[in-house]
Amino acid sequence: MFSGAAFVVSGGKTISGRAIPEDFSQFARGGIPLGDWGGVAVSIPNLTLLALGIVVLVWVLLEANHVRPPPLCHWRQ
């Protein structure tokens, strides 16, 4: 679905890495450092934090509107 939307938005042209703005590229590569673990720098990627924020936002909106998914099974306990 997203690749189809990207195809329509780009007019059928392929987007190369050079076409990505430098600011977005730095944001995508960056993250919040958590420290070192065994001599390796550990961080939480910015895009992971963005995805987590979107999930929380959607969850809050669904809870505010009392939207409940159907039960996975109808077993009686």
VMD Tcl script that draws the C-alpha trace (Angstrom):
set ca {
  {0.00 0.00 0.00}
  {2.72 2.48 0.96}
  {4.84 1.64 -2.06}
  {1.82 2.29 -4.27}
  {1.24 5.65 -2.58}
  {4.92 6.53 -3.00}
  {4.70 5.58 -6.67}
  {1.72 7.90 -7.19}
  {3.27 10.78 -5.22}
  {6.62 10.54 -7.03}
  {4.97 10.33 -10.44}
  {6.52 6.91 -11.06}
  {10.09 8.10 -10.52}
  {12.55 6.21 -8.35}
  {13.87 8.18 -5.40}
  {17.62 7.77 -4.88}
  {19.54 8.28 -1.67}
  {20.86 11.62 -2.91}
  {17.29 12.95 -3.09}
  {16.74 12.47 0.66}
  {17.23 15.80 2.51}
  {20.28 15.89 4.77}
  {18.26 16.95 7.82}
  {15.96 13.93 7.53}
  {18.92 11.67 6.92}
  {20.62 12.88 10.11}
  {17.36 12.45 12.06}
  {16.94 8.91 10.74}
  {20.51 7.96 11.65}
  {20.44 9.61 15.09}
  {19.09 8.46 18.40}
  {19.11 8.95 22.15}
  {22.31 7.53 23.62}
  {21.85 5.15 26.54}
  {25.52 4.62 27.31}
  {28.06 1.91 26.67}
  {27.49 -1.81 26.96}
  {30.58 -3.95 26.66}
  {32.43 -1.14 24.88}
  {29.64 -0.62 22.34}
  {27.61 2.59 22.28}
  {23.92 1.79 22.74}
  {21.14 4.15 21.68}
  {17.43 4.16 20.88}
  {16.96 5.19 17.22}
  {14.89 8.33 16.53}
  {12.64 6.50 14.08}
  {11.85 3.90 16.76}
  {10.87 6.69 19.15}
  {8.72 8.28 16.44}
  {6.94 4.97 15.75}
  {6.39 4.42 19.48}
  {4.91 7.92 19.78}
  {2.51 7.24 16.90}
  {1.43 3.94 18.47}
  {0.75 5.68 21.79}
  {-1.18 8.48 20.03}
  {-3.37 5.99 18.15}
  {-3.94 3.99 21.34}
  {-5.03 7.14 23.22}
  {-7.37 8.15 20.39}
  {-8.92 4.68 20.25}
  {-9.36 4.56 24.02}
  {-10.93 8.03 24.03}
  {-13.49 6.86 21.46}
  {-14.03 3.48 23.17}
  {-13.07 1.54 20.06}
  {-12.46 -2.06 21.07}
  {-11.17 -4.82 18.81}
  {-13.28 -7.95 18.57}
  {-12.28 -10.75 20.94}
  {-9.84 -13.30 19.59}
  {-11.96 -16.16 20.80}
  {-15.35 -16.70 22.42}
  {-14.32 -19.26 25.01}
  {-15.91 -19.14 28.38}
  {-13.57 -19.10 31.31}
}
mol new
graphics top color blue
foreach p $ca { graphics top sphere $p radius 0.5 }
foreach p [lrange $ca 0 end-1] q [lrange $ca 1 end] { graphics top cylinder $p $q radius 0.2 }
display resetview
